[in-house]
Amino acid sequence: HYPLRRQRQMCIRDRVSTQSTGITLFFTFQSLLIMTSIGTGYDLSATTFSPDGRVFQVEYAHKAAENSGTAIGLRVKDGVVFAVEKLVISKMLEPGSNKRIHTVTPHIGMATAGLMADASAVLNWARKESGDYRQFYSNEIPTKILCDRLSGYVQMYTLYGYVRPFGISILLGGVDKKAGPQLFCIEPSGISWGYYGCAIGKGKQAAKSEIEKLKLSELTCRQAVVEAAKMIYSIHDDVKDKEFELELSWVCPESNNKHTMVPKDIKEQAEKLAQAALDEEDESSDDEMDA
């Protein structure tokens, strides 16, 4: 009787195994259908494409950049101007700390939107790359070449499973001896574009609409500083957002074509004009509502 009992046990075991396999395959197929429809499971790595060709980790990096304060870059006839809406997260912070506008080389500046720790890491790499270029060629790196190399570095972090994309967008601008004023925007995916005017951060759509109204080829850097300040003040939402600190920098003949922060007196004048324009706009809105 022992061989017969052993045979029955093996048949029962095979039947249970077959049923378990069928149930597992069924639930696996159902899970794949759900993952395909809502994207779940395809966002665990930057190396995984979803069935419709999306890389969710890169899209999440874009969201991180859009949650930051607005940054604006304007390329005008005699230089480049940067303006940043730096949200003040605590009243205990010292004014001027945690800057979002940085100097990469003497003639190139960088403004960022997104995670400040990621911006610091990218800034350090850009400075190292610029130093290597200077040491090898005995000349400052052109803005376009630095943009290409920085884009490649950012894009490299979207290719491997053991790293994550940078959660920042970058505005890179400067004045070159041959090419003149240059302005580029680098996205978290690593793609870069050349612009006359560009905005990144949570208010980028509203800022781009205002930039399109300007005749940038006719503006000087002094005029662009005022226009950029007006944009930042008009975009800032006092109800939803916290207090902010305006950062302004430029690369122009007034700074000897070097990237520096805008002088205090010019900045204060620009802020006064921006605040006056905002108050005038609010008064006109109130009059229209009363009418």
C-alpha positions in Angstrom: 0.0 0.0 0.0 2.9 2.4 0.5 3.7 3.0 -3.2 0.0 3.6 -3.9 -0.3 6.1 -1.0 2.9 7.8 -2.2 1.5 8.1 -5.7 -1.7 9.7 -4.5 0.2 12.2 -2.4 2.3 13.2 -5.4 -0.8 13.6 -7.6 -2.4 15.8 -5.0 0.7 17.9 -4.6 1.0 18.4 -8.4 -2.7 19.4 -8.6 -2.2 22.0 -5.7 0.9 23.3 -7.3 -0.8 23.7 -10.7 -3.7 25.6 -9.1 -1.3 27.8 -7.1 0.6 28.6 -10.3 -2.6 29.5 -12.1 -3.7 31.8 -9.3 -0.3 33.4 -9.2 -0.3 34.0 -12.9 -3.9 35.4 -12.8 -3.0 37.9 -10.0 0.2 38.8 -11.8 -1.6 39.6 -15.0 -4.2 41.7 -13.1 -1.4 43.6 -11.3 0.3 44.3 -14.7 -3.0 45.7 -16.1 -3.3 48.0 -13.1 0.3 49.1 -13.2 0.0 49.9 -16.9 -3.1 52.0 -16.4 -2.0 54.2 -13.5 1.8 54.0 -13.7 2.3 52.2 -10.4 5.5 50.2 -10.4 7.1 52.1 -13.2 8.3 54.9 -11.0 10.6 52.9 -8.8 13.7 53.5 -11.0 14.8 56.2 -13.5 15.9 53.4 -15.8 12.4 52.0 -16.3 10.1 53.2 -19.1 6.3 52.9 -18.7 4.4 51.3 -21.6 3.5 54.7 -22.9 7.2 55.8 -23.0 7.3 57.9 -19.8 10.1 58.0 -17.2 8.2 58.9 -14.0 11.3 59.6 -11.9 12.3 62.4 -14.3 8.7 63.8 -14.2 8.8 63.8 -10.4 12.1 65.8 -10.6 10.3 68.4 -12.7 7.6 68.6 -10.0 10.3 69.2 -7.4 11.7 72.1 -9.4 8.2 73.6 -9.9 7.6 73.7 -6.1 10.3 76.3 -5.7 10.1 80.0 -5.9 10.2 81.6 -9.4 13.5 82.4 -11.1 13.8 84.6 -14.2 16.6 85.1 -16.7 16.6 87.9 -19.3 19.1 88.2 -22.2 19.1 91.8 -23.3 21.3 93.8 -25.7 24.2 94.5 -23.4 24.1 91.5 -20.9 22.1 89.0 -18.8 20.0 89.7 -15.8 18.8 87.1 -13.2 16.0 87.6 -10.7 14.9 85.1 -8.0 11.9 84.9 -5.7 13.6 83.4 -2.6 10.9 82.3 -0.2 11.8 83.0 3.5 11.0 79.8 5.3 11.9 81.1 8.7 12.1 84.6 10.3 15.2 83.5 12.1 17.2 83.2 8.9 19.9 85.8 8.3 19.1 88.0 5.2 21.2 87.0 2.3 21.7 83.4 3.3 20.8 80.4 1.3 21.3 82.2 -2.0 19.8 80.7 -5.2 21.9 82.8 -7.5 25.6 81.7 -7.8 28.7 82.6 -9.7 30.2 79.7 -11.6 33.1 81.6 -13.3 33.8 85.3 -13.3 31.6 85.9 -16.4 29.0 83.1 -15.9 26.1 83.1 -13.4 23.6 80.4 -12.4 20.1 80.6 -10.9 18.3 77.5 -9.7 14.8 76.4 -8.8 14.2 73.2 -6.8 16.2 71.3 -4.1 19.0 73.5 -2.8 21.2 70.6 -1.9 21.0 69.3 -5.5 21.8 72.8 -6.7 24.9 72.9 -4.5 26.1 69.6 -5.9 25.6 70.7 -9.5 27.3 74.1 -8.8 30.4 72.4 -7.3 30.7 70.2 -10.4 30.2 73.1 -12.8 33.0 75.1 -11.0 35.3 72.1 -11.2 34.6 71.6 -14.9 35.2 75.3 -15.5 38.5 75.1 -13.6 39.6 72.1 -15.6 38.8 73.9 -18.8 40.8 77.0 -17.7 43.8 74.9 -16.7 43.8 72.9 -19.9 43.1 75.8 -22.4 44.4 78.8 -20.4 41.1 80.5 -21.1 37.7 80.9 -19.5 35.1 78.3 -20.6 32.4 79.7 -23.0 28.9 79.6 -21.7 27.6 77.3 -24.5 30.3 74.7 -23.8 29.6 74.8 -20.0 25.9 74.4 -20.7 26.6 71.3 -23.0 28.8 69.7 -20.4 26.5 70.5 -17.5 23.5 69.1 -19.5 25.4 65.8 -20.1 26.2 65.6 -16.3 22.5 66.1 -15.4 21.3 63.7 -18.0 23.7 61.0 -16.8 21.8 60.9 -13.5 18.7 59.7 -15.3 20.4 56.6 -16.8 21.4 54.5 -13.8 19.3 52.7 -11.1 21.7 53.6 -8.2 21.2 57.4 -8.6 18.2 59.7 -8.9 17.6 62.7 -11.2 18.5 66.1 -9.9 15.4 67.9 -8.6 16.3 71.3 -10.0 16.0 73.4 -13.1 18.9 75.7 -14.0 19.3 79.0 -15.7 22.8 79.6 -16.9 23.9 82.9 -18.4 27.0 85.0 -19.2 28.7 87.3 -21.6 31.3 85.7 -23.9 34.0 87.7 -25.8 32.9 86.4 -29.2 29.3 85.3 -28.8 28.2 88.1 -26.5 25.3 87.6 -24.0 24.1 84.0 -23.7 21.3 82.4 -21.7 20.4 78.8 -21.4 17.9 76.7 -19.4 18.7 73.1 -18.3 15.9 70.8 -17.2 16.0 67.8 -14.8 16.0 65.5 -17.8 19.3 67.0 -19.0 17.9 68.8 -22.1 19.0 72.4 -22.6 17.6 75.3 -24.6 18.9 78.7 -25.5 16.6 81.6 -24.6 16.2 85.4 -24.8 14.0 85.2 -21.7 13.1 82.2 -19.5 11.5 81.4 -16.2 11.6 78.4 -13.9 9.8 77.5 -10.6 6.2 77.6 -9.6 5.4 80.9 -11.3 7.1 80.1 -14.6 4.0 80.2 -16.8 2.9 83.6 -15.6 6.4 84.9 -15.9 6.8 83.6 -19.4 3.6 85.5 -20.4 5.1 88.7 -19.1 8.5 88.1 -20.7 6.8 87.7 -24.1 5.5 91.2 -23.8 9.0 92.7 -23.6 11.2 93.8 -26.4 14.3 92.3 -24.9 16.6 93.2 -27.8 16.0 96.9 -27.1 16.4 96.8 -23.3 19.5 97.5 -21.3 20.5 95.6 -18.2 19.3 98.6 -16.0 15.9 98.5 -17.6 15.8 94.7 -17.4 16.5 94.8 -13.7 13.3 96.9 -13.1 11.2 94.7 -15.4 12.4 91.5 -13.7 11.6 92.9 -10.2 8.1 93.9 -11.4 7.6 90.3 -12.6 8.7 88.7 -9.3 6.5 91.1 -7.3 3.4 90.5 -9.5 3.8 86.7 -9.6 4.3 86.4 -5.8 1.1 85.3 -4.0 1.0 86.9 -0.5 -1.9 84.7 0.5 -0.5 81.2 -0.5 3.3 81.9 -0.2 5.4 83.1 2.6 7.5 86.3 2.6 10.2 86.4 0.0 13.5 88.1 -0.6 14.3 89.4 -4.1 17.7 88.4 -5.5 19.1 90.3 -8.5 22.3 89.8 -10.4 23.7 90.7 -13.8 26.5 90.3 -16.3 27.0 93.6 -18.2 29.4 96.4 -19.0 28.5 98.1 -15.7 29.9 95.1 -13.9 32.9 94.9 -16.3 31.1 91.9 -17.9 31.5 89.9 -14.7 28.7 88.2 -12.8 27.9 90.2 -9.7 24.9 90.9 -7.5 23.1 94.1 -8.5 24.3 97.1 -6.4 22.2 97.8 -3.4 21.0 101.3 -4.6 19.9 100.0 -8.0 18.1 97.0 -6.4 16.3 99.2 -3.9 15.1 101.5 -6.6 13.9 98.5 -8.7 12.0 97.2 -5.7 10.3 100.5 -5.1 9.2 100.8 -8.8 8.0 97.2 -8.7 6.0 97.8 -5.5 4.5 101.0 -6.9 3.5 99.2 -10.1 1.9 96.4 -8.0 -0.1 98.9 -5.8 -1.3 100.7 -8.9 -2.5 97.4 -10.4 -4.3 96.6 -7.2 -6.0 100.0 -7.2 -7.1 99.7 -10.8 -8.5 96.2 -10.0 -10.5 97.6 -7.0 -11.9 100.4 -9.2 -13.1 97.9 -11.8 -14.8 95.8 -9.1 -16.5 98.9 -7.7 -17.7 100.0 -11.1 
